[in-house]
Amino acid sequence: MKKKMGVISVLSTALLLSACSNHDDGSTKKAEKKVETTSQSESKSKENNASFTDKTSSESAKNGVLNSYIADSTKGQADVIFNNANPKIDLNFDGFKFKVSHYQVVHVKNAENEPYSFDGDKEGYVITLKATVENQTGGKAYFNNPAVQGKDEYNTKQPDVSLVDETDRVKPKKDGTPSNPAYYDKGESKTGFIQYELSKEKYEILVKEKSKLVVSNASKDSMMREHLGEKQIVDFPLSDASAKKQKSDNKFFDDQIVTKNIAEKTLLEQKNEINEKQSQNNIELTLTGVQFTKLDPTDSFKNSFRGFGNEDIVAVTVKMTVKNGSSDSLPINQFSAFLDTDAMHYFNQGSLESDSGDVKSGQRGDKYLVFLLKKSEFEKNKNFKLKIRHIEGNSGDALKDHELSFNIKR
């Protein structure tokens, strides 16, 4: 039987995800997304050798506020409305370490010196992170402080510095310039505050979302080309309600549908501990588990899913464990894979997939493959065959043109 092909098309300005090429759909223009950013103030030329002072143990701390400079600077009332003293955010980017030991949301009222970010109001909110960076890479490292993601990747908030004392800012000791950015020297560490200021209106929107902390990788060079590790997106709830929502999402595999809030998932079926192994050219692939979920795309991505008509969308997320038995490191971000039924041939959706980063020789890493089906196609098929055709390594196909296949039974 001749199989129909599932096709994906990707435009530079929009993420377009298709079910099958034989379903017509009109072109839809994706609305431009405005990314909210706040630029940091220009660096001072003098060297900053001051150490961090923990305001939590100081008598000047008021109402449990980590950073007393907020009240001192605004001359307003500062109250903690959400507090997470154990966020468990401890990341390692190939020796460059970033840790958040505590964060909180502070409500500022009756400010006499309100910051620009409060949009002219005397009331606003400040998210404060107590964070530590430590450069143990053996050389210099460039690193940008993380952003807070709201409903999706098109809604992010960059750090602000106006309500952080100069000595308490998380930044390298030596200042940089636009042409020669600052970097952390070998062995350098810094503990301090990273903050995000929001108006009342913007905070009330953000707090309802399943917010994330987007921590970009460090780099050996100022152009951020020589990666140290890979970008990580971690849960960052700003209220008890948000924390409960994110906890309920922990049952889902960490593909980009989840991490970028592309769609809400409803679990249909799941198979764990399959542990079927296939090997080729010193690369061992283990099919660990499969999740079938119904998707409800978020507003920013509703027009990105094409070819499903009026049917519900089903995502098949496959968790693979990759063991690298070769002598070189193995990038696992580019897989060519197919999911077959008797009648259909589905391509993997690379823009929805995620992985744990390059796998060093002798180590293991995780890869999440994603395929999209119509709900009717999911319902009538109980057997699937997963085919891995190509893994783009540092020297071409790591599988050397050999295909590995796995049977998936519902």
Salt bridges, closest charged atoms under 4 A:
ASP25 OD2 - ARG306 NH1 3.27
GLU36 OE2 - LYS157 NZ 3.77
GLU36 OE2 - LYS202 NZ 3.72
ASP54 OD2 - LYS130 NZ 2.96
GLU114 OE1 - LYS122 NZ 3.09
ASP119 OD2 - LYS202 NZ 3.87
GLU123 OE2 - HIS107 NE2 2.57
GLU153 OE1 - LYS260 NZ 3.25
ASP160 OD2 - LYS157 NZ 3.24
GLU166 OE1 - ARG169 NH1 2.95
GLU166 OE2 - LYS171 NZ 2.54
ASP168 OD2 - LYS55 NZ 2.55
ASP175 OD1 - LYS171 NZ 3.68
ASP185 OD2 - LYS174 NZ 3.65
GLU204 OE2 - LYS200 NZ 2.71
GLU230 OE1 - HIS227 ND1 3.54
ASP235 OD1 - LYS212 NZ 2.68
ASP249 OD2 - LYS210 NZ 2.59
ASP255 OD2 - LYS265 NZ 2.78
GLU264 OE1 - LYS210 NZ 2.91
GLU269 OE2 - ARG410 NH2 2.61
ASP340 OD2 - LYS3 NZ 3.31
ASP340 OD1 - HIS345 ND1 2.38
ASP340 OD2 - LYS387 NZ 3.13
GLU353 OE1 - LYS367 NZ 3.61
GLU379 OE2 - LYS375 NZ 3.63
GLU392 OE1 - HIS390 NE2 2.71
ASP397 OD2 - HIS390 ND1 3.51
GLU403 OE1 - ARG389 NE 2.11
